[in-house]
């Protein structure tokens, strides 16, 4: 098993799921989890927590919190960066 990568705000990662989801890190690690923003299936930016599990980034919560990153000022720089990043 690979060790958890060190991340910092503005780093781009891929969240593992049925298809990879590009996301931008918005915070430093807290209890082995990072807060990230990503674009949902409708193209809206949302914030969630992810953690490194078995060599992959996965959502912490089974039921997504779906925090509206579009409307919160602290996420705005990360949303802009995410929208400029290549999407899969």
C-alpha positions in Angstrom: 0.0 0.0 0.0 1.4 3.4 -0.9 1.7 6.1 1.7 -0.6 9.1 1.7 0.8 11.9 -0.5 1.4 15.3 1.2 -0.9 17.9 -0.3 -1.3 21.6 0.0 -4.1 24.0 -1.0 -4.5 24.4 -4.8 -3.1 20.9 -5.6 -5.1 19.0 -8.2 -6.1 15.4 -7.4 -8.4 12.7 -8.8 -11.1 11.2 -6.6 -11.7 7.5 -7.3 -15.2 6.4 -8.1 -17.1 4.9 -11.1 -15.0 7.5 -13.1 -12.2 9.7 -11.9 -13.3 13.1 -10.6 -10.8 16.0 -10.8 -10.7 18.1 -7.6 -8.7 20.9 -6.1 -7.5 20.8 -2.5 -8.8 23.7 -0.4 -7.2 22.9 3.0 -4.3 21.3 4.8 -4.8 17.8 6.2 -7.0 17.5 9.3 -7.2 14.0 10.9 -6.0 12.4 7.6 -8.7 14.1 5.5 -8.5 17.0 3.1 -11.3 19.3 2.0 -11.6 19.6 -1.8 -13.9 21.2 -4.4 -15.0 19.4 -7.5 -17.6 19.8 -10.2 -20.7 17.6 -9.8 -22.6 16.0 -12.6 -24.4 19.3 -13.3 -21.2 21.3 -13.4 -21.8 23.0 -10.0 -18.8 23.3 -7.7 -19.2 21.5 -4.4 -17.0 20.9 -1.4 -16.4 17.5 0.3 -13.8 15.8 2.4 -11.5 13.1 0.9 -9.0 10.7 2.4 -6.3 8.4 1.1 -7.6 4.8 1.2 -5.7 1.8 -0.3 -3.7 4.1 -2.6 -6.6 6.2 -3.8 -8.5 9.4 -2.9 -12.0 8.6 -1.8 -14.9 10.6 -0.3 -14.9 10.4 3.6 -18.8 10.5 3.8 -20.9 7.8 2.2 -23.7 10.4 1.9 -22.2 13.5 0.3 -22.5 16.7 2.3 -22.6 18.7 -1.0 -21.5 22.0 0.4 -22.2 24.7 -2.2 -18.7 25.9 -3.0 -20.1 28.4 -5.6 -21.6 30.6 -2.9 -18.9 30.6 -0.2 -16.2 33.2 -0.6 -13.5 31.1 1.0 -13.8 28.5 -1.9 -13.8 31.1 -4.8 -10.1 30.9 -5.6 -10.3 27.1 -5.7 -13.4 27.1 -7.8 -11.7 29.4 -10.4 -8.6 27.1 -10.4 -10.8 24.0 -10.8 -12.7 25.5 -13.7 -9.4 26.2 -15.5 -8.2 22.6 -14.9 -8.7 19.9 -17.6 -11.8 17.8 -16.8 -12.1 14.1 -17.5 
